[in-house]
Amino acid sequence: MKILLAVDGSKFTKKALAFLVTHDNIVGTEDEIVVFNVQPPVPPRVKALLGAGVVASYHKEEAEKLLKPIDNFLKRHSLAYRTEWSSARPPRRWCSRRNAKRPR
């Protein structure tokens, strides 16, 4: 089973992580946690002014800032996980990821 954990760095993110690592019956050895962060898109004018490369770099830095502590926390526990981030609008991005990974 895959568990999608949407994270934003809030206290609720911390509570969800604590819940997952303290409840062994939820996450088994065959399960995988996908820690997913969505960076909010910048206004089109900002992207046009700064350039797509600068905006992409900004999104990457912000996502890494948020995901690094989570990565460090999960490394201390024996859970299978991976971290991902996106700067697309959440519903479209989540739907495309779900459909792309679906076993046939």
ABEGO torsion letter per residue (X at the ends): XBBBBBBAGBAAAAAAAAAAAABAAABBAABBBBBBBBBBBBBAAAAAAAEAAAAAAAAAAAAAAAAAAAAAAAAABBBBBBBBBBABBAAAAAAAAAAAABBX
